[in-house]
């Protein structure tokens, strides 16, 4: 659950982004009417505390005009904020959250995808990233025993309804990703780390789909054929930023080309599209797709499954 204070920061930024320059009195009135302030005006001291917090958290500076211009408050660097994907994601996500909180009658009419767990660790991980502090965490991967790791948190990412933290795992002396819902406990240590100057999260994931990264893998040309409505889905929501539509057969199919690494997540994403997708090249990917599909079909053709169902039915 996001704190009420954090929601107020987002409300303040979003209000100034939408309305431009506002006096404190206008901000206070809008706050009172928003449903987030329990119907009370915003105290001046609280407003300035929020201004400072917004700058520290998001790098967004709320400035004030001169007395001759009426002491109007405004966002000084809106262009920089609009170019920052992280800030935009935060604003979009929590703006919607604020709207739902303010309009209680909408809470059962706007539905979100459920993130199974781990969100309680978001704040301490982000704080450790800000302060460059090593995290000590108890972690239990699927099919594995509980282990204690020491992680230098570099970045975070959401994929398939799960939060992941990416950084250097000291026990393995390598960059790894850990799922937040597999963390059993987490503690910030007194030890600091230096974020490598050449690490860039966007570049780190530039040639991959999902969270799996193998630094020994090189991106390859991948070509797929999409049929039916899947063509429009891929046009409106590309599988990867390198996507190109290289061949179109109207009302039959289209072919799309990418430059990505052949990771398990890529195969999984393509298989999720079912019979509307065919992997054309490279042959390695085509073989992997065929292998997984044959394994799936073998389960449905299993005679044992049919006998078990019949036996259970008569128990």
C-alpha positions as CSV (number, residue, x, y, z in Angstrom):
1,X,0.0,0.0,0.0
2,X,1.4,3.4,-1.0
3,X,1.5,5.9,1.8
4,X,-0.9,8.8,1.9
5,X,2.0,11.2,2.0
6,X,3.5,9.8,-1.2
7,X,0.1,10.1,-2.9
8,X,0.1,13.8,-1.9
9,X,3.4,14.3,-3.6
10,X,2.1,12.8,-6.8
11,X,-1.1,14.9,-6.5
12,X,0.9,18.1,-6.2
13,X,3.1,17.4,-9.2
14,X,0.1,16.2,-11.4
15,X,-2.0,19.3,-10.4
16,X,0.8,21.7,-11.5
17,X,1.5,19.8,-14.6
18,X,-2.1,20.0,-15.7
19,X,-2.9,23.6,-14.6
20,X,0.4,25.4,-15.0
21,X,1.0,28.3,-12.6
22,X,-1.1,28.4,-9.4
23,X,-1.0,30.5,-6.2
24,X,-0.7,28.7,-2.9
25,X,-4.4,29.7,-2.2
26,X,-5.5,28.0,-5.4
27,X,-3.5,24.9,-4.6
28,X,-4.9,24.8,-1.1
29,X,-8.5,25.1,-2.5
30,X,-8.0,22.3,-5.1
31,X,-6.5,20.1,-2.3
32,X,-9.5,20.7,-0.1
33,X,-11.8,19.7,-3.0
34,X,-9.8,16.7,-4.1
35,X,-11.0,14.3,-1.5
36,X,-7.4,13.5,-0.4
37,X,-7.2,16.1,2.3
38,X,-10.2,15.1,4.3
39,X,-11.9,18.3,3.2
40,X,-9.4,20.6,4.9
41,X,-7.1,23.3,3.3
42,X,-3.5,22.4,2.9
43,X,-1.3,24.1,5.5
44,X,1.5,26.3,4.1
45,X,4.2,24.4,6.0
46,X,3.0,21.1,4.6
47,X,3.0,22.5,1.1
48,X,6.7,23.6,1.4
49,X,7.6,20.2,2.9
50,X,6.0,18.5,-0.1
51,X,7.8,20.8,-2.5
52,X,11.1,19.7,-1.0
53,X,10.2,16.0,-1.0
54,X,9.1,16.2,-4.6
55,X,12.5,17.6,-5.6
56,X,14.4,15.0,-3.6
57,X,12.4,12.0,-4.8
58,X,11.7,12.8,-8.4
59,X,14.2,15.6,-9.3
60,X,11.2,17.9,-10.0
61,X,11.7,21.5,-9.0
62,X,8.6,23.5,-8.0
63,X,9.5,27.2,-8.3
64,X,7.8,30.4,-7.5
65,X,7.3,33.6,-9.6
66,X,8.3,37.0,-8.4
67,X,5.9,39.2,-6.3
68,X,5.0,41.2,-9.4
69,X,3.7,38.0,-11.0
70,X,1.6,37.1,-8.0
71,X,3.7,34.4,-6.3
72,X,2.6,31.7,-8.6
73,X,4.0,28.2,-8.2
74,X,5.0,26.1,-11.3
75,X,7.1,23.2,-12.3
76,X,10.5,24.5,-13.5
77,X,11.6,21.6,-15.6
78,X,8.5,19.9,-17.2
79,X,10.4,18.8,-20.4
80,X,13.0,16.9,-18.4
81,X,10.3,15.1,-16.5
82,X,8.3,14.2,-19.6
83,X,11.4,12.5,-21.1
84,X,12.1,10.4,-18.0
85,X,10.2,7.1,-18.4
86,X,10.5,6.3,-14.7
87,X,9.0,9.5,-13.6
88,X,6.2,9.2,-16.1
89,X,5.4,5.7,-14.9
90,X,5.3,6.8,-11.3
91,X,3.1,9.7,-12.1
92,X,0.7,7.7,-14.3
93,X,0.4,4.9,-11.8
94,X,-0.1,6.9,-8.7
95,X,-2.3,9.5,-10.3
96,X,-4.8,6.8,-11.1
97,X,-4.3,5.5,-7.5
98,X,-5.2,9.0,-6.2
99,X,-8.3,9.2,-8.4
100,X,-9.6,6.0,-7.0
101,X,-8.9,7.1,-3.4
102,X,-10.6,10.4,-4.0
103,X,-13.6,8.7,-5.6
104,X,-14.5,5.9,-3.3
105,X,-17.4,4.8,-5.4
106,X,-15.0,3.8,-8.2
107,X,-13.0,1.3,-6.2
108,X,-15.0,-1.7,-7.5
109,X,-15.1,-0.5,-11.1
110,X,-11.4,-0.1,-11.9
111,X,-9.5,-3.3,-11.7
112,X,-5.7,-3.8,-11.7
113,X,-3.5,-6.8,-12.4
114,X,-2.5,-8.4,-9.1
115,X,1.2,-8.4,-8.2
116,X,1.5,-11.5,-5.9
117,X,3.9,-10.1,-3.3
118,X,7.1,-8.2,-2.5
119,X,5.7,-4.7,-2.9
120,X,6.4,-4.1,0.8
121,X,10.1,-4.2,-0.1
122,X,9.9,-1.4,-2.8
123,X,10.6,1.5,-0.4
124,X,13.6,0.0,1.4
125,X,15.1,-1.2,-1.9
126,X,14.7,2.3,-3.5
127,X,16.2,3.9,-0.4
128,X,19.2,1.5,-0.7
129,X,19.6,2.5,-4.3
130,X,19.5,6.2,-3.5
131,X,22.1,5.8,-0.7
132,X,24.2,3.1,-2.5
133,X,23.8,0.8,0.5
134,X,24.3,-3.0,0.3
135,X,21.2,-5.1,1.1
136,X,21.3,-8.3,3.1
137,X,18.3,-10.5,2.2
138,X,17.0,-13.9,2.8
139,X,15.8,-15.4,-0.5
140,X,14.1,-18.6,-1.4
141,X,14.0,-19.3,-5.1
142,X,11.5,-21.9,-6.4
143,X,12.7,-25.4,-5.7
144,X,15.6,-24.2,-3.6
145,X,16.5,-23.8,0.0
146,X,16.5,-20.5,1.9
147,X,19.7,-18.6,1.3
148,X,21.2,-15.3,2.5
149,X,22.6,-13.0,-0.1
150,X,24.3,-9.6,-0.1
151,X,23.2,-7.4,-3.0
152,X,24.3,-4.1,-4.4
153,X,21.0,-2.8,-5.9
154,X,21.5,-1.2,-9.3
155,X,18.0,-1.0,-10.8
156,X,14.4,-2.4,-10.6
157,X,12.1,-3.7,-13.3
158,X,8.5,-5.0,-13.6
159,X,7.9,-8.1,-15.8
160,X,4.8,-10.3,-15.9
161,X,3.3,-8.9,-12.7
162,X,6.5,-9.3,-10.7
163,X,8.9,-6.8,-9.4
164,X,12.6,-7.6,-9.8
165,X,15.7,-5.9,-8.3
166,X,18.9,-6.1,-10.4
167,X,22.4,-5.7,-9.1
168,X,25.7,-7.3,-8.2
169,X,25.3,-10.4,-6.0
170,X,28.4,-10.4,-3.9
171,X,28.3,-14.2,-3.3
172,X,28.5,-14.8,-7.1
173,X,30.4,-11.6,-8.0
174,X,28.0,-11.1,-10.9
175,X,24.9,-9.1,-11.9
176,X,21.8,-11.0,-11.1
177,X,18.0,-10.3,-10.9
178,X,15.9,-11.3,-7.8
179,X,12.2,-11.5,-7.7
180,X,10.8,-9.4,-4.8
181,X,8.0,-12.0,-4.1
182,X,10.7,-14.6,-3.3
183,X,12.3,-12.4,-0.6
184,X,11.6,-13.6,2.9
185,X,13.3,-10.8,4.8
186,X,15.5,-7.8,3.9
187,X,17.8,-5.5,5.8
188,X,19.9,-2.5,4.8
189,X,23.5,-2.9,5.9
190,X,26.0,-0.1,6.9
191,X,28.2,-1.0,3.9
192,X,28.3,1.2,0.8
193,X,28.9,0.3,-2.8
194,X,29.9,2.3,-5.9
195,X,27.5,2.1,-8.8
196,X,29.6,1.3,-11.9
197,X,29.7,4.3,-14.2
198,X,29.2,2.1,-17.3
199,X,26.0,0.5,-15.9
200,X,22.8,1.7,-17.6
201,X,19.6,-0.3,-16.9
202,X,18.1,0.5,-20.2
203,X,21.2,-0.6,-22.1
204,X,21.5,-3.7,-19.9
205,X,18.1,-4.9,-21.1
206,X,18.3,-3.4,-24.6
207,X,18.7,-6.7,-26.4
208,X,16.5,-8.9,-24.4
209,X,12.8,-9.6,-23.7
210,X,11.9,-10.1,-20.0
211,X,14.4,-10.1,-17.2
212,X,16.8,-12.9,-18.2
213,X,20.2,-11.5,-19.4
214,X,23.2,-13.6,-20.4
215,X,26.1,-11.3,-21.1
216,X,27.7,-14.0,-23.2
217,X,24.7,-14.0,-25.6
218,X,24.8,-11.8,-28.7
219,X,21.6,-10.3,-30.2
220,X,20.4,-12.1,-33.4
221,X,18.0,-11.4,-36.2
222,X,14.7,-12.9,-35.3
223,X,11.8,-13.1,-37.8
224,X,8.3,-14.2,-37.0
225,X,5.0,-14.5,-39.0
226,X,1.8,-13.2,-37.4
227,X,-1.7,-14.2,-38.5
228,X,-5.1,-12.7,-38.0
229,X,-5.7,-10.2,-35.2
230,X,-2.2,-10.8,-33.8
231,X,-0.9,-8.6,-36.6
232,X,-2.8,-5.6,-35.1
233,X,-1.8,-6.5,-31.6
234,X,1.9,-6.4,-32.5
235,X,1.5,-3.1,-34.4
236,X,-0.2,-1.4,-31.4
237,X,2.1,-3.0,-28.8
238,X,5.5,-4.1,-30.2
239,X,7.1,-7.1,-28.7
240,X,10.4,-5.2,-28.6
241,X,11.6,-1.8,-29.5
242,X,13.6,-3.2,-32.4
243,X,10.4,-4.4,-34.1
244,X,10.1,-3.8,-37.8
245,X,7.2,-5.0,-40.1
246,X,9.1,-6.3,-43.1
247,X,6.4,-8.0,-45.1
248,X,2.7,-7.6,-45.3
249,X,0.2,-10.0,-47.0
250,X,-3.2,-8.3,-46.6
251,X,-5.8,-10.5,-44.9
252,X,-3.2,-13.3,-44.7
253,X,-0.3,-12.5,-42.5
254,X,2.5,-10.1,-41.7
255,X,6.2,-10.7,-40.9
256,X,8.0,-8.9,-38.1
257,X,11.8,-8.7,-37.6
258,X,13.7,-8.1,-34.3
259,X,17.3,-8.0,-33.1
260,X,17.3,-9.7,-29.7
261,X,19.0,-12.4,-27.7
262,X,17.5,-15.9,-27.8
263,X,16.4,-16.1,-24.1
264,X,13.8,-18.4,-22.6
265,X,11.6,-15.3,-22.0
266,X,11.5,-14.7,-25.8
267,X,10.3,-18.2,-26.5
268,X,7.7,-18.0,-23.7
269,X,6.3,-14.7,-25.1
270,X,6.0,-16.1,-28.6
271,X,4.3,-19.3,-27.3
272,X,1.8,-17.2,-25.4
273,X,0.5,-16.0,-28.8
274,X,-0.6,-19.5,-29.6
275,X,-1.4,-20.6,-33.2
276,X,-1.3,-17.0,-34.5
277,X,2.5,-16.9,-34.4
278,X,5.2,-18.8,-36.3
279,X,8.9,-18.4,-35.7
280,X,10.7,-18.3,-39.1
281,X,14.3,-17.7,-38.1
282,X,16.8,-18.4,-36.7
283,X,16.4,-22.2,-36.9
284,X,17.6,-22.4,-33.3
285,X,14.5,-20.5,-32.2
286,X,12.2,-22.5,-34.5
287,X,13.6,-25.7,-33.1
288,X,13.1,-24.6,-29.5
289,X,9.5,-23.5,-30.2
290,X,8.8,-26.9,-31.9
291,X,10.3,-28.8,-28.9
292,X,8.2,-27.0,-26.4
293,X,5.0,-27.5,-28.4
294,X,5.7,-31.2,-28.9
295,X,6.2,-31.5,-25.1
296,X,2.9,-29.8,-24.5
297,X,1.1,-31.9,-27.1
298,X,2.6,-35.1,-25.5
299,X,0.9,-34.2,-22.2
300,X,-2.5,-33.9,-23.9
301,X,-2.0,-37.2,-25.7
302,X,-0.9,-39.0,-22.6
303,X,-2.9,-42.2,-22.1
304,X,-2.1,-42.2,-18.4
305,X,-3.9,-38.9,-18.0
306,X,-7.1,-40.3,-19.6
307,X,-7.0,-43.4,-17.4
308,X,-6.5,-41.3,-14.3
309,X,-9.5,-39.1,-15.1
310,X,-11.6,-42.2,-15.6
311,X,-10.5,-43.8,-12.4
312,X,-11.0,-40.6,-10.3
313,X,-14.4,-40.2,-11.8
314,X,-15.7,-43.5,-10.3
315,X,-14.1,-43.0,-6.9
